Amino acid sequence: MLTDGQSWDEVFEISEFGRSLGITLISVGIGRNVNEDELIEISGTAANYIRVASYKDIPHLSKFIANYFCMTNPNIIPGYKL
């Protein structure tokens, strides 16, 4: 999930439901005015929370996210090499 602010609705229950299904949630806070506590709550752990300075940094996240999933499950992207 990408955001530049704070959610206006309840996030804990739906996030918990997703994690109960085995879905890994990664939250990305963009800019200075993000609610880090809420984003960590969404992702379930600070290890799955990323903060970037601006929207210009988003293209750099793809390699980070690919590396994350390839380390935890090397077969998730066929042919991907770290």
N, C-alpha and C positions, 0 to 999 in steps of 0.2 A: 504494500500500500504506500502511495506517495501522498504527502500532504505539506502544505505550507502554513498550517495553523492548527486549530483544535476542532475536534469533532463536535457536532451539534446534536448527536444522538448517542445512545448507549452502545458502547463498543465491546464491553467485557463479555457479555453472554454470547454474542455471535462469534467472537474471537475464540472463546473457550470451546464452542461447538466445533469450529473448524479444526482446532488442534485435536479434539477428541476423535475426529475422523482421520487423523494422521497427516493433516495438512500443515506444512511448515509455513509460518507467516513471517515475512520480513517487512518491517516498517522503515520507511525512509522519511526523515524530517528535512524539509528544505527551508533554508534560511535561519534567521535568529529567533523568530517568534513561534516556535513549535512547543507543544506540550509533550516534553520528553517522557514524563511519567505515563501519560496515556499511550504513547507509542510503544513503550516497553510493555505496558499491559496488553496491548494488541498483539505484539509479537510473542509474548510469553516469557521472554528473557532479554536481558540487555545485549546478549551476544547476537541477537537477530534484529537489533536496532542500528540503523546507520543514519548519520546526519551529514548533510552536504551544505555547502555555502549558498549555492544557487541552482537554478534549473540547468544552467550550463554544465554542471557536473554530472548530470544524469547519464550521459553516454558512457562515462567511466565506470558506472555501476555494473554494467553487463558482465564484464570480466570477473569482477568480484563475486557476483551472484553465481556465475557459472562455476567458478572455482569452489565456492561454498558447497554447491550441490554435487560437484564431481568428487570432492573429498569425502562427502558422506555417502555418496552412491556413485561410484565410478562409471556405471553403465547408463546413467540417466541421459547423457547426450552422446549417442553413438559416434565414435570417431574423434571425440573431443580429447585433446591432450593438454595436460597441465604444463 
